[in-house]
Amino acid sequence: MSKTQLFRKENREHSHETRRVYALFELAYTLVDFLAAFCFILGSVFFFYDGLVTAGTWMFLAGSVLFAVKPTLRLIREIKLISMGDSEDVARRLET
């Protein structure tokens, strides 16, 4: 298997920096998860009140957008980790 494949555990274990980047993205991913859940819960509560139905609809839309952010974060993280691994490989090749 190539080192340039996405979503490989080895990509996050190249160095201290790749582990740090992975951890930061996991924190962001978890925060987005909580925010999306909050939007859906609040939107659900809003639907109990006629005057808040429109606000509830907006909360559902916000939650949906946040759920779309999650795979985007994962893809960006993986591309970043691969690029970090590649730069280390290039540096090693230049030393020899």
C-alpha positions in Angstrom: 0.0 0.0 0.0 1.1 3.5 -0.8 1.8 6.1 1.9 -0.3 8.5 -0.1 -3.5 6.8 0.5 -6.2 8.6 2.5 -7.5 7.4 5.8 -4.6 5.3 6.8 -3.7 5.2 10.5 0.0 5.4 9.6 -0.5 8.9 8.1 -1.2 10.3 11.6 1.8 8.6 13.2 4.6 10.0 11.1 5.8 12.5 13.7 4.8 14.5 16.7 3.4 17.2 14.4 1.2 14.8 12.5 -0.2 13.5 15.8 -0.8 17.1 16.9 -2.6 18.0 13.7 -4.7 14.8 13.9 -5.7 15.7 17.5 -6.6 19.3 16.6 -8.8 18.0 13.8 -10.5 15.5 16.1 -11.3 18.3 18.5 -12.8 20.4 15.7 -14.8 17.4 14.5 -16.2 16.7 18.0 -17.0 20.4 18.4 -18.9 20.4 15.1 -20.7 17.2 16.2 -21.9 18.9 19.5 -22.9 22.1 17.7 -25.0 20.1 15.1 -26.7 18.1 17.9 -27.4 21.3 19.7 -29.0 22.8 16.6 -31.2 19.8 16.1 -32.3 19.7 19.8 -33.0 23.4 19.9 -34.8 23.2 16.5 -36.9 20.3 17.8 -37.9 22.3 20.9 -38.7 25.4 18.8 -41.3 23.3 16.9 -43.4 23.0 20.0 -44.1 26.7 19.8 -46.0 28.2 16.8 -44.0 31.4 16.9 -40.7 29.6 16.7 -41.3 27.2 13.8 -39.3 29.4 11.4 -36.4 29.6 13.9 -36.7 25.8 14.3 -36.4 25.4 10.6 -33.3 27.5 10.5 -31.8 25.5 13.4 -32.4 22.3 11.4 -30.7 23.9 8.4 -27.7 25.0 10.5 -27.5 21.5 12.0 -27.5 20.0 8.5 -24.8 22.3 7.3 -22.7 21.3 10.4 -23.2 17.6 9.6 -21.9 18.4 6.1 -18.8 20.1 7.6 -17.8 16.8 9.4 -16.7 14.8 6.3 -15.2 18.0 4.9 -13.0 18.3 8.0 -12.0 14.6 7.8 -11.0 15.0 4.1 -9.0 18.2 4.8 -7.3 16.5 7.7 -6.3 13.5 5.6 -5.0 15.6 2.8 -2.9 17.7 5.3 -1.5 14.5 6.9 -0.5 13.1 3.6 1.1 16.3 2.5 3.1 16.4 5.8 4.2 12.8 5.3 5.3 13.5 1.7 7.4 16.5 2.7 9.3 14.4 5.2 9.9 11.7 2.5 11.1 14.4 0.1 13.5 15.8 2.8 14.9 12.3 3.4 15.5 11.8 -0.3 17.3 15.1 -0.6 19.6 14.2 2.2 20.8 11.1 0.4 
